[in-house]
Amino acid sequence: MNRHSIRRPLGASAALFIALVLLLVSPAVASAATINNPPMFRATEVSIIQNDVCTGNFQAYVCFQKYGDNFFVVDQHEDSSSAVAYFETGYGRTGACYNPYGQGHAGVCNLDLKEGSHVCMYAGIVDRNGANIVIIALDTKKCFYNDH
């Protein structure tokens, strides 16, 4: 076996190893999604978060308070994007509560959802033009039964 025949398999193995490491290190990029033009609701700034169900990541943290149907959104990252809670219901309603107040601030949207419905929410960010929502990690999905 000559010296060149050994290098080729090692080169392919190294490339496969690097690709695997990049996939594991950056799961948010691999699982990002864009939702175009959902109904948008601007949050009212609050200082206290009340919650029953929460999810989030390094950019956005979102909670839902079943009594009152309130979505709370906290912006956790200093950038030009707004944090958002995107939701989907079992009866077909979708929407997004966005927090335009910046890093470290919380906002709330009071949305009247049907009692007894299934709800899924995601933490995400609103892109710069405000027309699309970029969900930065699908692993932030949290589903629950709205029983109040």
KAJO-V16875 format. One record per helix or strand of 2 or more residues. SS is the DSSP state (@ for helix, = for strand). FROM is the first residue (numbers start at 1). LEN is the number of residues. If there is no record, write none. Layout:
BEGIN
[[SS;FROM;LEN] [SS;FROM;LEN]]
END
This chain:
BEGIN
[[@;3;23] [@;27;4] [=;33;4] [=;40;3] [=;44;3] [=;53;4] [=;60;6] [=;70;6] [=;82;8] [=;94;6] [=;106;5] [=;117;10] [=;132;4] [@;138;3] [=;142;5]]
END
